[in-house]
């Protein structure tokens, strides 16, 4: 389950890096923060893939999101 959490958080960080990168490029700034976000997100995704035997298939990614959000919902409702 830890791998699922790494994967979900990593993907979410990578998604958050996109608007930050586009904003930096549009304003003519160096995309330092997006670069750091990509490194963090990429590392989390790589850790998840390396620690899960057999890696992830596309349907496993959707199941990982469902598992992580279900666990989060249960933690918040307790």
C-alpha positions in Angstrom: 0.0 0.0 0.0 2.9 2.4 0.6 3.8 2.1 -3.1 0.2 3.1 -4.1 0.6 6.2 -1.9 3.9 7.1 -3.4 2.5 6.7 -6.9 -0.6 8.8 -6.3 1.3 11.6 -4.5 4.0 11.6 -7.2 1.4 11.8 -10.0 -0.4 14.7 -8.2 2.9 16.6 -7.7 3.7 16.1 -11.4 0.3 17.4 -12.4 0.7 20.5 -10.2 4.1 21.2 -11.9 2.5 21.8 -15.3 0.6 25.1 -14.6 3.6 26.3 -12.6 5.9 25.5 -15.5 3.6 27.2 -18.0 3.3 30.3 -15.8 7.1 30.6 -15.4 7.7 30.3 -19.2 4.9 32.8 -20.0 6.3 35.3 -17.6 9.9 34.8 -18.8 11.1 33.4 -15.4 13.4 30.4 -14.9 11.1 27.4 -14.0 13.0 26.5 -10.8 10.0 25.5 -8.7 8.5 23.4 -11.4 11.8 21.7 -11.9 11.9 20.8 -8.2 8.3 19.6 -8.4 9.2 17.4 -11.4 12.2 15.9 -9.5 10.1 15.2 -6.4 7.2 13.7 -8.3 9.4 11.7 -10.6 11.3 10.3 -7.7 8.1 9.3 -5.9 6.7 7.6 -9.1 10.1 5.8 -9.6 10.1 4.6 -6.0 6.6 3.2 -6.4 7.4 1.4 -9.6 10.7 0.0 -8.3 9.2 -1.2 -5.0 6.1 -2.9 -6.5 6.8 -6.4 -7.8 5.9 -6.4 -11.5 5.4 -2.6 -11.7 2.2 -1.0 -12.6 -0.2 -1.5 -15.5 -2.7 1.3 -16.5 -5.6 -0.4 -14.6 -3.4 -0.7 -11.5 -2.9 3.1 -11.5 -6.6 3.7 -11.3 -6.9 1.1 -8.6 -4.1 2.8 -6.7 -6.0 6.1 -6.8 -9.1 4.4 -5.6 -7.3 2.6 -2.8 -5.5 5.8 -1.6 -8.6 7.9 -1.6 -10.7 5.2 0.1 -8.1 5.0 2.9 -8.0 8.8 3.2 -11.8 8.9 3.4 -11.7 6.3 6.1 -9.1 8.1 8.1 -10.9 11.4 7.8 -14.3 9.9 8.9 -12.8 8.2 12.0 
